[in-house]
Structure formats: C-alpha cells, structure tokens
Amino acid sequence: MREWWLDERAYAGAEHLDPQYVQGYDRKSGFDPTEDVDVLRRRGLGPESVVVDLGAGTGTFTVAVAPFCGHVVAVDVSPAMAAALRERVEHSGIGNVRVVEGGFLSYEHDGAAADFVYTRNALHQLPDFWKGIALERIAALLRPGGALRLRDLVFDFAPAEAEERIEAWMAGAATDPALGWTSAELAEHVRIEFSTYSWLLEALLDRTGFDIAERSYRRSAYGTYTCVRRAE
Ligand SMILES: C[S@@+](CC[C@H](N)C(=O)[O-])C[C@H]1O[C@@H](n2cnc3c(N)ncnc32)[C@H](O)[C@@H]1O
C-alpha cells in the first residue's frame, strides 16, 4: 500500500462500522431494489451474468439480484456490514453469492470480467479524486459493453443555488431516525461527506470510460445513472 493511498475504512462513515446501526439499517433505509433488478434485466442480465455489488451494505440488492444471475460478488469495507451480509446470504440459502470485505479502492476482482457493477449510496464516502480512481477501477473490472448502475446522493445544481436547494431537500427529511434520515443527519452528510455535483460526477464517469445511457435526479439531491463501459 502506497503511503498516499486512502484508508477506505477510515472514510467509510463511523455509523457503518457500528454493529448496532447495522442492525437497524434495513428498517431505516426502507430500500426496495425491484426497479434496479428490472433495469439490469432489461439490459441483458441473465443466468450467466457476473454482478459486483460495491458498498453492498446489508445486501438488499445482492439477495434480490442473485436469483436472476450467475454469480454475485458483494463487497463492503465495513466488517460489521460484511458480517450482516454474510449472515443474510447464509440464511437465505442462496448459493451464488460471495461476500468480500473490501472497498472501491482495494477490491481485486478475479475470474471472468463483470457484466454489471451496482453501487448504491456508497461512492459519496470518497473525495472526488478518489471517486475518479474508484470509477477507473470499476471500468477495469467490467467487460466492454458492461453496465454500471450507480445511485447516490448527488447535487444537481450550481453552487449559487446550494443554499436554496439544500434547505428544500432537508425540509423533506424523516423525523424518526429509525425510519429514515433526519435533517440533522442530512446536514452532517452535507458537512462532512463527499456528495458532489452532478456535472462533476458526470465528467468523472466520462473520463473513466463510461457513456451515461440513462440518468435521473430526484429533488436535486439524488442521482441514478445507468452507464455503459465503452470499448477501449
Ligand atoms: C449507506 S450504506 C448503503 C448500503 C447498500 N448499498 C444500500 O443501498 O443499502 C453505504 C455502504 O457503503 C460502505 N462503504 C463505505 N465506504 C466504502 C468503500 N470505500 N468501499 C466499499 N464500501 C464502502 C459502507 O460500509 C456501507 O455499507
């Protein structure tokens, strides 16, 4: 490891390393992965496909996609998340999932190139310089023509609009921290995490070899991208 390389776990978000938070995560998140699985299936996901879920958390997407594909590698940098994920996979009796404790900057893919990479609500943990390196590493593990489905908190506005848009976004925050993210949690996210502007993220995707096939933004603060890895 080079001296200047980022310690991903130190940037993973303290809550993600906390087993108690991990235990309540699915209820708080309320995440339904059906649409993501459908999008991948429409893009050719099938019984031979290799899928990598980066920042997989407790594995909601992993266990939803596993029945429709050949193999899933579920990667998370947090030991507590990886343990919960492993337990979930074991209990569900799914046999085609491998859980790896690792991250965007450390996961080493082996075997057949991936057909799909999925990552949700995790890339913002990395500063933009490192997002670029993470996206480059994702492009390297995908086959040409393979797809990246990226969902994350992304700010789709100009800096001059920040105050108005962030305030509007926070006005829709949850009031119960067990059932969603409160305005205090969103404020902390803006202060100390690394959600970036859509126009910076889109440039990073282009620079690292992705064509954006579909993009959408919700409330100017959440982006969903389906990207195709260009052939060299
Ligand atoms: C908000 S959770 C999202 C989990 C899951 N993708 C979902 O949508 O429910 C963020 C996850 O990213 C993981 N994470 C943070 N930094 C990471 C990194 N550098 N590489 C891989 N995973 C990371 C955290 O441990 C956590 O499990």
The ligand as a Gaussian input file, in Angstrom:
#p B3LYP/6-31G(d) Opt

LIG

0 1
 C      -25.480000       3.847000       3.127000
 S      -24.773000       2.270000       3.012000
 C      -25.505000       1.621000       1.513000
 C      -25.575000       0.118000       1.519000
 C      -26.281000      -0.503000       0.339000
 N      -25.588000      -0.257000      -0.899000
 C      -27.706000       0.005000       0.236000
 O      -28.014000       0.680000      -0.745000
 O      -28.486000      -0.277000       1.133000
 C      -23.113000       2.614000       2.490000
 C      -22.243000       1.396000       2.496000
 O      -21.010000       1.697000       1.844000
 C      -19.979000       1.082000       2.561000
 N      -18.730000       1.774000       2.221000
 C      -18.279000       2.952000       2.677000
 N      -17.106000       3.258000       2.091000
 C      -16.836000       2.239000       1.245000
 C      -15.755000       1.964000       0.366000
 N      -14.738000       2.805000       0.231000
 N      -15.780000       0.826000      -0.338000
 C      -16.830000      -0.040000      -0.204000
 N      -17.857000       0.156000       0.623000
 C      -17.865000       1.282000       1.332000
 C      -20.392000       1.195000       3.996000
 O      -19.732000       0.299000       4.837000
 C      -21.890000       0.911000       3.879000
 O      -22.164000      -0.455000       3.985000

